[in-house]
Amino acid sequence: MVWFSEVEHLRGFAALAVIAVHVSMNYTVIPVVNLLALLDVFVYIAAHFAVPVFIVISGWVLAARYAGEYSIREFYRRRAKTILIPYLFFSALYLMVTVEGAFGFAGVPSPERVAEALLLGTAAYHLWFFVLIIQLYLLFPLIVRGYDFFDRGGAALYLLLSLLFLQVLWNAGAHLLGAFAGTEWYTVLIRLFVSHLFYFVLGIHVARHTGGFRSALRSLSPAGMIAAAGGGALLLGGIWMAAVLHYGSIGGSSLAVFCVYRLLEPLYYVPVVAVLVLAAWRLEEGGGRSAGALRSFGEHSYGVYLVHPLVIAAGAAAWASLTGLSWADWLTYPVIFAAAAVVSYVVVRGLSGVPYAGYLIGGSRVRMGP
């Protein structure tokens, strides 16, 4: 299999963005809508490119690894080993340990709660990703054959545009159905593979046309791509800041705001992927400690993703006990973000060398994605 030097850096960027999302989301406990809360809302929305980037990487690397003939049985065996074991273990852990609100022991869950958590990824706020990626892995042999069929006919870009249109309609429809038929409909629909299928197939397209992708990206103006990504962040972040300022919270915003957001989000995420690839190239070419640190962080991003909610919750509790500062204070956010990134990485890096621990938190061969 051909390896892509930019992948580990992309994983590193995405893992840092995930931590930023889960730190900034604590704006909800700030009692008033002030400047700190609005800034947190902006970071929360702007950093949501993390999951689309991970999905693109998954499609990219899977399509490269399984480009020719391969054993379907071996494919599913490898996917089960890297995904199901950590998902089951950490679902059990987060069902018993509270990482939202007060940090502590949650007690033994009921069978109904266990079943819901495993089906919907609700044991903790970040495990929904596993429900999504498991579906994409299960369907990968069909998806990649469908892509190759269109690609051989010269219609790969038509397929991508069609999937983009379908995904936007699906996600907006999930909000509509959730508003009129019950929030449980949104919870289910937004976790189905269609909600992120465009990004997965985009990764497959990059794997099949890596040379053309790199040439096309190098031909574009870096300043233009940065402006597009920055403009998208300002637009989406600004929409939600205005909504929170008007309605008092994201959850209390009107249905129209949610639907407009779903219509616009891919126009932000796609330029962000391009900018992050350019940044990865720049780091690769420059080398140095920063490039090495981000690469190593990306190599351990799977484990970082799994453990960072524990570090955030424990760190926030310790920080409040030592300093008296809470999520309503400015200094809390950069401190907890830095602590979550560093401590999560150190823990995962340390455990990755322990026999069999790699199956749970990701060793050097078990990373976010395939």
C-alpha positions in Angstrom: 0.0 0.0 0.0 1.2 3.5 -0.8 1.3 5.7 2.4 0.5 9.4 2.3 2.8 11.6 4.3 0.1 14.1 5.0 -2.3 11.7 6.7 -0.7 11.7 10.2 -0.5 15.5 10.2 -4.2 15.6 9.2 -5.1 13.3 12.0 -3.2 15.5 14.4 -5.0 18.6 13.3 -8.4 16.8 13.5 -7.6 15.4 17.0 -6.7 18.9 18.3 -10.0 20.3 16.8 -12.0 17.5 18.6 -10.5 18.6 21.9 -11.3 22.2 21.1 -14.9 21.3 20.4 -15.3 19.4 23.6 -13.6 22.1 25.7 -15.5 25.0 24.1 -18.9 23.3 24.4 -18.8 24.1 28.1 -20.0 27.6 27.2 -23.4 26.1 28.1 -22.7 26.3 31.8 -21.9 30.1 31.6 -24.9 31.7 33.3 -25.1 34.6 30.9 -24.5 35.1 27.2 -21.3 37.2 27.4 -18.2 37.7 25.2 -16.6 34.5 26.6 -19.7 32.4 25.8 -19.9 33.9 22.2 -16.2 33.2 21.6 -16.7 29.6 22.8 -19.6 29.2 20.4 -17.4 30.4 17.6 -14.6 27.9 18.4 -17.2 25.2 19.0 -18.7 25.6 15.5 -15.4 26.4 13.7 -13.7 23.3 15.0 -16.4 21.0 13.9 -14.4 20.2 10.8 -12.7 17.5 12.9 -15.1 14.6 12.2 -15.4 15.3 8.4 -11.6 15.3 8.2 -11.4 11.9 10.0 -14.1 10.6 7.7 -12.1 11.8 4.6 -9.0 10.2 5.9 -10.8 6.9 6.5 -12.1 6.8 3.0 -8.7 7.9 1.6 -6.6 5.3 3.4 -9.0 2.4 3.1 -9.3 2.9 -0.7 -5.6 3.0 -1.0 -5.0 -0.1 1.1 -7.7 -2.1 -0.6 -7.3 -1.0 -4.2 -7.0 -4.4 -5.7 -8.2 -7.9 -4.9 -8.5 -8.5 -1.1 -10.2 -10.8 1.3 -13.5 -9.5 2.5 -13.3 -11.7 5.5 -9.8 -10.3 6.4 -11.1 -6.8 5.9 -13.9 -7.2 8.3 -11.7 -9.0 10.8 -9.2 -6.1 10.9 -12.0 -3.6 11.2 -13.6 -5.4 14.1 -10.3 -5.6 15.9 -9.5 -1.9 15.6 -13.0 -0.6 16.2 -15.3 -3.0 18.1 -13.0 -3.9 21.0 -12.2 -0.2 21.9 -15.9 0.8 21.3 -17.2 -1.9 23.7 -14.6 -1.2 26.3 -14.9 2.6 26.4 -18.7 2.4 26.2 -18.6 0.3 29.4 -16.2 2.7 31.0 -18.2 5.9 30.1 -21.4 4.3 31.2 -20.0 4.1 34.7 -17.9 7.3 34.8 -19.6 10.6 34.3 -17.7 13.1 32.1 -20.5 15.6 31.7 -21.3 17.9 34.6 -19.9 16.6 37.8 -17.0 14.1 37.3 -17.5 10.9 39.2 -19.0 7.4 39.3 -22.3 7.0 37.6 -23.3 3.7 39.0 -24.2 0.5 37.2 -26.3 1.2 34.2 -29.6 -0.6 33.4 -29.8 -3.1 30.5 -31.9 -0.6 28.6 -29.3 2.1 29.0 -26.5 -0.2 27.8 -28.5 -1.2 24.7 -29.2 2.4 23.8 -25.5 3.4 24.4 -24.2 0.7 22.2 -26.7 1.3 19.4 -26.5 5.1 19.4 -23.0 5.8 20.9 -24.5 7.7 23.8 -22.3 6.4 26.6 -20.3 9.6 26.2 -20.7 12.6 23.9 -17.9 11.6 21.5 -18.7 7.9 21.0 -21.4 8.6 18.3 -18.5 8.7 15.9 -18.0 5.0 16.3 -21.6 4.2 15.3 -21.0 6.2 12.2 -17.7 4.8 11.2 -18.8 1.2 11.9 -21.5 1.6 9.3 -19.1 3.1 6.8 -16.7 0.2 7.3 -19.4 -2.4 6.9 -20.5 -0.8 3.7 -17.1 0.0 2.3 -16.8 -2.9 -0.1 -20.2 -1.8 -1.7 -19.4 1.9 -1.6 -16.0 1.6 -3.2 -17.4 -0.7 -6.0 -20.1 1.9 -6.6 -17.4 4.6 -6.8 -15.2 2.6 -9.2 -18.2 2.0 -11.4 -18.8 5.7 -11.8 -15.1 6.5 -12.0 -14.6 4.0 -14.9 -17.4 5.9 -16.7 -15.8 9.2 -16.1 -18.6 10.3 -13.8 -16.8 10.4 -10.5 -17.3 14.1 -10.0 -20.9 13.8 -10.9 -21.2 11.1 -8.1 -19.5 13.4 -5.6 -21.8 16.3 -6.4 -24.8 14.0 -6.2 -23.7 12.7 -2.8 -23.1 16.2 -1.6 -26.6 17.2 -2.5 -28.0 14.0 -0.9 -26.1 14.6 2.3 -27.2 18.2 2.7 -30.8 17.2 2.1 -30.5 14.3 4.5 -29.0 16.4 7.4 -31.5 19.2 6.9 -34.3 16.7 6.8 -33.0 15.2 10.0 -33.6 18.5 11.7 -37.0 18.9 10.2 -38.1 15.4 11.2 -36.7 15.9 14.7 -38.6 19.2 15.1 -42.0 17.7 14.0 -41.8 14.0 14.9 -39.6 14.0 17.9 -35.9 14.6 18.8 -35.2 10.9 18.8 -35.6 10.9 15.0 -32.8 13.4 14.7 -30.6 11.4 17.0 -31.0 8.4 14.8 -30.8 10.0 11.4 -27.7 12.1 12.1 -25.9 8.9 13.1 -26.7 7.0 9.9 -23.9 6.7 7.3 -25.7 9.0 4.8 -25.0 12.0 7.0 -21.3 11.8 6.2 -21.2 9.7 3.0 -20.0 12.5 0.8 -16.8 13.0 2.9 -16.1 9.3 2.9 -16.4 9.0 -0.9 -14.3 12.2 -1.2 -11.6 10.4 0.6 -11.9 7.4 -1.8 -11.8 9.8 -4.8 -8.5 11.3 -3.4 -7.0 7.8 -3.0 -8.0 6.9 -6.6 -6.6 10.2 -8.0 -3.9 11.2 -5.6 -1.6 12.6 -8.3 -4.3 14.7 -9.8 -5.5 15.8 -6.4 -2.0 17.0 -5.4 -1.5 18.7 -8.7 -4.8 20.5 -8.6 -4.2 21.6 -5.0 -0.8 22.9 -5.8 -2.2 24.9 -8.7 -4.6 26.8 -6.4 -3.7 29.9 -4.6 -3.0 29.1 -0.9 -4.2 32.6 0.1 -7.5 31.9 -1.8 -8.0 28.6 0.0 -7.2 30.1 3.4 -9.6 33.0 2.6 -12.3 30.5 1.7 -11.8 28.4 4.9 -11.6 31.5 7.0 -14.6 33.0 5.4 -16.6 29.8 6.0 -15.6 29.8 9.7 -16.6 33.4 10.1 -19.9 32.8 8.3 -20.9 29.7 10.2 -19.5 30.9 13.5 -21.2 34.2 13.0 -24.5 32.6 12.3 -24.4 30.6 15.5 -23.1 33.6 17.6 -26.0 35.7 16.4 -28.4 32.8 17.1 -27.1 32.3 20.6 -27.2 36.1 21.2 -30.8 36.2 20.0 -32.3 32.9 21.3 -30.0 32.5 24.4 -28.6 29.1 23.3 -27.9 26.8 20.3 -30.6 24.4 21.4 -33.2 27.2 21.5 -32.4 28.5 18.0 -35.0 28.3 15.3 -35.3 25.4 12.9 -34.3 27.7 10.0 -30.9 28.4 11.6 -30.2 24.6 11.9 -31.2 24.0 8.3 -29.2 26.9 7.0 -26.2 25.6 8.9 -26.6 22.2 7.3 -26.8 23.8 3.8 -23.6 25.8 4.3 -21.3 23.5 6.3 -19.8 21.5 3.4 -18.8 24.8 1.8 -16.6 25.4 4.9 -15.3 21.8 5.5 -14.0 21.1 2.0 -11.8 24.2 1.9 -10.6 23.4 5.4 -9.5 19.9 4.2 -7.5 21.6 1.4 -5.9 24.1 3.8 -4.9 21.3 6.2 -3.3 19.3 3.4 -1.3 22.3 2.4 -0.3 22.9 6.1 0.7 19.2 6.3 2.9 19.6 3.2 4.5 22.7 4.6 5.3 20.8 7.9 6.7 17.8 6.0 8.9 20.0 3.9 10.2 22.1 6.8 10.6 19.3 9.3 11.7 20.2 12.8 10.2 19.5 16.2 6.8 21.0 15.5 6.3 18.7 12.5 7.5 15.7 14.5 5.3 16.5 17.4 2.2 16.9 15.3 3.0 13.7 13.4 3.3 11.7 16.6 0.1 13.3 18.0 -1.6 12.2 14.8 -0.2 8.7 15.1 -1.8 8.4 18.5 -5.0 10.3 17.7 -7.2 7.2 18.0 -6.3 6.8 21.6 -6.4 10.5 22.2 -9.9 10.6 20.8 -11.0 7.9 23.2 -9.5 9.1 26.4 -9.7 12.9 26.2 -13.2 13.4 27.7 -11.8 11.7 30.9 -8.9 14.1 31.0 -11.1 17.2 30.3 -13.6 16.2 33.1 -10.9 15.3 35.6 -8.8 18.3 34.7 -11.7 20.7 35.1 -12.6 19.2 38.5 -8.9 19.5 39.7 -8.6 23.0 38.2 -11.7 24.2 40.0 -10.6 22.7 43.3 -7.1 24.2 43.1 -7.9 27.7 41.7 -11.6 28.2 42.3 -12.0 29.0 38.6 -14.8 27.5 36.5 -16.0 27.3 32.9 -17.2 30.9 33.4 -13.6 32.1 33.6 -11.5 32.9 30.6 -8.3 31.2 31.8 -10.0 27.8 32.2 -10.4 27.2 28.5 -6.8 27.4 27.3 -5.5 25.6 30.4 -7.9 22.7 30.0 -7.3 22.5 26.3 -3.6 22.3 26.7 -3.8 19.8 29.6 -6.3 17.6 27.6 -4.0 17.5 24.6 -0.8 16.9 26.5 -2.1 14.5 29.2 -4.1 12.5 26.7 -1.1 12.1 24.4 1.2 11.2 27.2 -1.2 8.5 28.6 -1.8 7.0 25.1 1.9 7.1 24.2 2.8 5.4 27.5 0.1 2.7 27.2 0.8 2.0 23.5 3.9 0.0 24.5 2.0 -2.1 27.0 1.1 -5.6 25.7 -2.5 -5.7 24.4 -3.2 -2.1 25.5 -3.0 -1.1 21.8 -6.2 -3.0 21.2 -8.0 -0.5 23.5 -6.3 2.9 23.1 -4.4 2.5 19.8 -0.8 1.5 19.4 1.5 2.6 16.7 -0.5 0.4 14.2 -3.9 1.3 15.4 -4.9 4.9 14.5 -8.0 6.9 13.9 -9.5 5.6 10.7 -8.4 2.3 9.2 
